[in-house]
Amino acid sequence: MRFGLLGDAVLLLPALRDLRNRLDRTHREAGTGARATIDVLVTPLQRPVLARLVAEGVIDGLIDWTAGDLTELHRARHAQAWRDATATVRTLRDRRYDLAVSCYGRLASAVAVLAGIPQRAGLVSEAFRGTLTHGAPSHRYTSKWHEAAHSLEAVRVALPFADDREPPPGMAPDPTAGGRHRLPLRPDEADAARARFGIPALGRLVVLHPGATNGSAKRWPVASWAMVASRLVAQGASVVIVGGPEDRALGAEIVTRMPPPPPTVAPDHVGTSYETSVFPPFSARPVGAVHDLTGRTTIDDLVGVLAAADAVITGDSGPLHLAIALDRPVVAIHGPTDPDICGPVTGAGARVVTLGVELPCRPCYSLARMADCPLGHAICQDLVTPRDVLAAVAQVTGDAPASVPAKRPSAPKTSAVAGGEVGIPPHIAALVREAQAHRHDHGHDDDHGHAAARNGGA
């Protein structure tokens, strides 16, 4: 059980594969010759992703949870939500499950009890008291484990094995081991998606996902998206903007605000400066095009488009985790969230760059509220520049020359910013000082502020 959004389903893939392996091993060592049935309780948004594991044979079925999170007042006040929940709990009781694994939130632990499931595993810190029979002690926002590792730990405490394949107690399990974080893909999906949406079969394809479902502070500025899209199109790329129906206005605004392509630079006049290496010459490349697909794709369509991408630029979102699970080159822009906890799940060799600005107030996101800036601004997003992102795209696609640094500060240290040194606009310096004071007032350690890129798999 993991109620949540699209990305939550993707982050569940390693745990589901591990659960299948553990159950198969249990029956094999017992000599029963039986095979356990694994069903997953899913939200409608998650169903298309996890249906792929049904086709692969990792899990056996999906049960829809349409009631939403009943621990949230705006959902709990609707009678229909309780009727839907009651019907689903009745279905679970009728199927007489032996084990429930709660991978997220208190609601799942309560549902497991109400469904009469005798063995119930999960995170103690995210369960109602007394609802679990097998509890993992880890805490999601203090242990610094990745989200996917917490689900693996919930599975481990449900079906532990005392051998060397288990990590030592307290050590996070590896979500990428054996490629168990990958999403199954049909051989023709990428080409079919290009054809379906009129995306040229040849040439570079860069996918942008500018939206964020659960908080405005997760969104990079529209003007920055527009600048990056314009530069990529000028370089000859096909740029595809993706998002749900709620992102249609956002996609249209990005297209509208795209500046004209920069002047052509003749190849024999190209220098070796940082600027030239990040913004390469355009004269040798045909001008590309932008395709706004916001609100036009199903989840399966989105998987196909992402699978076709030569690079994906996104914030902390479901499409981020989908792109990682499809092994695509990714530039991930993180604002209020901690990439160590909910960022890309990457192993050795991953073509991923995570961008973020270290500030006294960042990260500030927790499950207690939406990802909206408590200070009324999103300076953590504003200080990540289009140049940072374009440099990262060049890096993950192999275009960046060796002279381009893998890490490039977007702002000096916090002390310099707070002091209003050259290059920092006064209003930005004031915001950083406010963030620093907020961090101090809430008992956090004082960090130093700078924008940096992290290479996945390093």
Secondary structure, DSSP 8 states (H G I E B T S, - for coil): ---S-HHHHHHTHHHHHHHHHHHHHHHHHHT-------EEEE-TTTHHHHHHHHHHTS--EEEE--S--TTSHHHHT-HHHHHHHHHHHHHHHHHT-SEEEE-SHHHHHHHHHHTT-SEEEEEGGGS-TT--SEEE---TTTS---HHHHHHHHHHHHS---STTS--TTS---TTGGGTT-----TTHHHHHHHHTT--SSS-EEEEE---SS-GGG---HHHHHHHHHHHHHTT-EEEE---GGGHHHHHHHHHT---------GGG---SHHHHHS---TTS---EEEE-TTT--HHHHHHHHHH-SEEEEESSHHHHHHHHTT--EEEE-SSS-HHHHS----TT--EEEEEE--TT-----TTS-S--TTS--HHHHTS-HHHHHHHHHHHTT-S-TTS-S---SS--HHHHHTT-TTS-HHHHHHHHHHHHHHHHTT-------EEEEETT-
